[in-house]
Amino acid sequence: MKKKSSSRNPSDNAIAHVSFEDALGKLEVIVRELENGDLPLEEALERFASGVTMSQVCLAKLNAADREIDKILREEQGEIVEYPLELQEEK
């Protein structure tokens, strides 16, 4: 039996250094591989888990960018008005 990774949290050091573009590119490759349907079940499950992780990385990066944009706009306008946009994965 293969050992599962201890965490799929996108804030892990190894994952935190992945850029949005790299995570999105990896996610696109994983989706194509899974859509192709040629992978054995165990490998497909591993790819799916990696895809979920890359999706979480993308979501975290987009949320961080949104917070940064809000901060810049508040500073530019000289007022504190925040309309948080917390992106979530569709279920």
C-alpha positions in Angstrom: 0.0 0.0 0.0 1.3 3.4 -0.9 1.9 5.9 1.8 -0.4 8.9 1.7 1.0 12.4 2.0 0.7 13.8 5.4 -1.2 16.9 4.2 -2.7 18.4 1.1 -2.9 21.9 2.6 -1.8 24.5 0.1 0.0 26.5 2.8 2.6 23.7 3.1 6.1 25.0 2.3 6.6 22.9 -0.8 3.3 24.0 -2.2 3.5 27.6 -1.1 6.3 28.2 -3.5 4.3 27.0 -6.5 3.2 30.0 -8.6 -0.4 30.3 -9.7 0.5 29.8 -13.3 2.5 26.6 -12.5 -0.4 25.2 -10.4 -2.9 26.0 -13.1 -0.7 24.4 -15.7 -0.3 21.2 -13.6 -4.0 21.2 -13.0 -4.7 21.4 -16.7 -2.4 18.5 -17.4 -4.0 16.4 -14.7 -7.5 17.1 -16.1 -6.4 16.1 -19.6 -4.9 12.9 -18.2 -8.1 12.0 -16.3 -10.3 12.9 -19.2 -8.3 10.6 -21.4 -9.4 7.7 -19.2 -6.3 5.5 -19.8 -4.9 5.6 -16.3 -5.1 2.6 -13.9 -7.4 3.3 -11.0 -4.7 3.9 -8.4 -2.8 6.3 -10.6 -6.1 8.1 -11.5 -6.8 8.5 -7.8 -3.3 9.9 -7.2 -3.7 12.3 -10.1 -7.1 13.4 -8.8 -5.7 14.1 -5.3 -2.9 16.1 -6.9 -5.5 18.0 -8.9 -7.5 18.8 -5.8 -4.2 20.2 -4.2 -3.4 22.3 -7.3 -7.0 23.6 -7.3 -6.6 24.6 -3.7 -3.3 26.3 -4.5 -4.9 28.3 -7.3 -7.8 29.2 -5.0 -5.5 30.4 -2.2 -3.4 32.4 -4.7 -6.5 34.1 -6.1 -7.9 34.9 -2.7 -4.5 36.4 -1.7 -4.5 38.5 -4.9 -8.0 39.7 -4.1 -7.0 40.8 -0.6 -4.0 42.6 -2.0 -6.2 44.4 -4.6 -8.6 45.4 -1.8 -5.7 46.8 0.3 -4.3 48.8 -2.7 -7.7 50.2 -3.5 -8.3 51.2 0.1 -5.0 52.9 0.3 -5.6 54.7 -3.0 -9.0 56.0 -1.9 -7.9 56.9 1.6 -10.7 55.0 3.2 -11.3 51.6 4.6 -14.1 49.9 2.7 -13.8 46.2 2.3 -16.0 43.9 0.2 -14.3 40.5 0.7 -14.5 38.1 -2.3 -13.7 34.7 -1.0 -13.6 32.4 -3.9 -14.7 28.8 -3.3 -14.5 25.7 -5.2 -17.8 24.5 -6.7 -19.2 21.4 -5.2 
